[in-house]
Amino acid sequence: YSKKIFLNSKDIKKIYNSGHKIGLHSHSHPTQMSKLSKSQQENEYIRNFEQLTKLIGKSITTMSHPCGSYNKDTLDILSKLNIKIGFRSSLSEKHIRSNLEVPREDQANIFKIMIK
C-alpha cells in the first residue's frame, strides 16, 4: 500500500524534470521536529539534502516543515544548508522572522474541510 502513496526516486526525478522545484521535508518525517535535539534535526535534514541533491544533480534551496514543527535550531540548520525559502503549514503570519517561515495552507487542513 505504501508504494502507492509515497514517491520513489523515479517519481521525484520525473516531477523535477517536468519543471517543479524539489525541496527538503526531512528524512524520516518526524511529526514533532521541534522536540528533537539539534543533532537529530541535523541528521534528518542533512540526509534528506544529500539524497535529493544526488538524485536531481542540483543543490536543494527550498523546504517545507513537516507538520509545521520547527524551532530556532531548525532554522539555523536550514540556513547552514543554504535553504532560501521554507514553508510552514499555517496561513498565520504571526511571528514570521525569516524567509524560512513562509505561511501556506497545508493540504491536510484542506482535506479536513473537504470531508466535513
Protein Blocks (a to p, Z undefined) as FASTA:
>chain_A
ZZmmpccfklmmmmmmnopacddebjnopablmlpcfklmmmmmmmmmmmmmmmnopacf
bdcdehhiacfklmmmmmmnopabdcdfbfbfghiabfklcccddfklmmmmmmZZ
